[in-house]
């Protein structure tokens, strides 16, 4: 948590690439092409006091559908046309608070994102799906356990609500409850290495309509008191009616004004 006058800026980027998907039976089906997505989440957070911070998020996203043997890094040319597009897709306010003063390792963060891109789902312009056209209400519950001088367990439970922009709850939208765990090791004061596991179930018929799970390994390095960088490599290992057996490459930058 940040105190008054302190602020934090973060830009976390992900390249997601897949050549297959998980069908409703949980089987892997080849797509016949390579779909690449870029997500860049910019976050600004300002301290009000040690228990309440506020700010905003802005999401920049890109998509490029390529041949199956194409390099996923071609997406960074940000091609246009029928197979690719890039846009600022969502922006909205964010709050972070510590609900119990005595539990400084327990915090809650909530963002409400408004869609700002034109036809991001490609339903009218025939271009690739880029992002949802609905509102997103994303609440994250964080818990940190420092069980050793060099080891830490960070757990996160989310409520990810995709809300129909006309508030027709029977027409579209979805509700998911992602859960994540990070086990971190601190060899010295500046570097951190970690492993991560994440399960993302979406509610629907038969209680869970779709899901995917991911495993990842990553690291952070504290370049200075205020600035750090992060790298992470992830794999989608299983799922049903969801994102395919994909690979992710992640890079983050963070600056904190203490």
N, C-alpha and C positions, 0 to 999 in steps of 0.2 A: 504494500500500500504506500501511496505517496502523500506527503504532507503539503500544506498550502505553499504555493510558489514553486513546487517541484512538478516536472512533467516528463512524460515518456513518449517517444515515437518509435514505432516498429513497422517494418515492411517485411512480411513473410511471403515467399514465393514458392510455388509448386509447379513442376512439370509432371503431368500425369499422362501415361501412354499405354494403350492396350491394342491387341490384335484379336481379342476374343472376349466373350462375356459369359456370365453364369445364367443359364436359363431357369425357368420356374422350378425345375426338378433338381437344380443344383449341379447340373452337368456343364462342362465347358464346351462352348460352341464357337468355332472359328468365325470371325466376322468378314474375312476376305479383304480387309484393309487395316490401316493403322489410324486410330483416332487419338489425337493429342490435345490435351487441355492445359492451358496456363491459368493459374489463379494467383493474383497478387493482392494481398490484403494489407492495406495501410491503416494503422491504428494510431490515434493520438489520445493520450490520457493525461488529465490534469488533476493534481491533488487538491482536494478541498480540506480534508483532515485525515487523520490516520485510520479512519473507518469508512470514508466515503470518497471515491474518485469518480470523475465523469469525463466523457470525451466523445469520439465518434469513430466510425469505421468507413472506409471506402474500398470497394472491390473492383479491380480491373481484371477482366477475363478475356481469354482468346481460345479459339478452337481451329484446328486444321486437320482435315481428313486426307490422308496420304496413302500411297501404296503400301502393302504389307511389309515390304523390305525397306521402306524409307526410314531415314533417321528421325527420331523424335525431336531432335534439336533443330530441325528445319522450322519448327513452330516459331523460333525466336527471330525469324525474318518477318513474322507477323503478316503472312500473305492474306490477300483479300479474295474477291471473286466468289465462285459458287462453293468452294471447298474450305474457305477460311474466313474468319472475321474476328475483330477485336473491339471491345467497348468497355467503358465504365458502366458496370451493370447494377451496382447497388451502393447506397450510402445511407447512414442512419446513426442515431445516438447510441451511446453505450454508458452503462453505469457499472461500477464495481464497489462492493461494500463488504465489510466485515461484520456479520450479524451479531456475533458474540465477542465482546471485548476481551474476555479472558482467553479466547481461542484464536490467537493470531496466525495459526496455520490453517484456518478454515475461512475461505472467502467465496463470494458469489459474484458472477459477472453476467450481465445481460445486455444484449444488443437487439435493436429493432431496425431491420434493414428495408429500405424502400427501393423497388426496382426503378431504374432510370433509363435503361437501354430500350431502343425501339425494337419490338418484336424479338426478344432474346431467345424465345423457343423456336423461332423459324417457322411458325405455323402459317404465316401469311406471305413471307418473302421467299420461302423455299430454300433458305440457307441453313447451314448446320445448327443444331441446338447449341446455344451458348450458355444460357442460364435460365433459371425459373423467372416467370413473369409475375410471380406472387410475392406477397410480403413474407419476410423471414423473421421469426422471433427466436433468438438463440440464447438460451440461458445455460451457463456453465458453473458447476459446483466444484471447487478445488479443495483438495486436502493434501498437506505436505507432512511427511514424517521423516525427521532426521534421526535415524536409528543408530548412526555411527558417525564419527568425526569425518569420514570420507564417503559415506553412503547415504542416499536419500531415496525415498519412495514418494512419487507424486501421483495422485489419483484424481481422475476427473470424471464426473457424471453430468451429461448434458440433457437438455430438453430442446429439441430442434423442431420447431413448428413451421411448416410451410403453409401459409394461410392464403386461401383464395382471395384475390384482390377485391372481389365483389362480396366477400364474406358469405358466399354460398358454400357452406361446409359439406354439403352432400355432393357438390359438383366436382371439386378437385381439392388439392392440398394433401398434406401428409403430416404425420407425427412420428418422430424418431427419438430414441433414447440411447445415444452413443455413450460408450464407456471406454476410458483409456487409462493406461498405467505406464509410468516411466520409472525405470530404475536407473539412478545416476551414480556415477563414481567420480570423485574429485581427487585425481592424483596429486595435484598441487593447487594453489589458490586460483590460477588463471584458467586451466583447461577443465572441461567436463566431458565425459563420455557417457552414453546412455543407450539402453535398449527400450523399445516401446512396443506395446500391444494394444490394439484397438478393435472393438466390436461395434458395428453400426446396424442395429435392427430397426426396421420401420414397421409400424403397426398397420394392420389391415385384416383381411379375412384370415381365419385360423390364427388369430392374435398377431403373429408376425408374418407380414406379407412378403418381405424381402429382407436380406441382410448381407453384409460382407464383413470380413475380418482382415486386419492388416498387421504386419509385424515390421519393425524398422530398427535401424541402428543409426546413431548420430553423435554429434559432438558440438560443443560450444567453446569459444575462446574469448577471454576477457582481454581486449586490446588495451583498455584503459579503465579507469574508475567508472566512466560513463558509457563506454562503447563496447559492444560485443557482437560477434558473428556466430552463425549456426549453420551446420550442414546436416542433412539427414537423407538416408536412402531407405525406401520402403517397398514392400511387396504385398499385394492383395492375394491372400492364400486360398480363400474359400468364400462361397456366397451362394445365394439363391435369388434369381430374378433381379439381379443387381449388377453393379460394376464388375467388369471382368477380371480375370487374373492379370492385374496390371502392375506396372512399375512406377514409382514416384521418385523424383529428384527434388530436394527441397533446400532452399537457401534463405536465411533470415538475417536481418540487420536490426539492431536495437540501440537507441541512444536514450540515456536517462539524465536529466538535469537535476542534480541533487541540491 
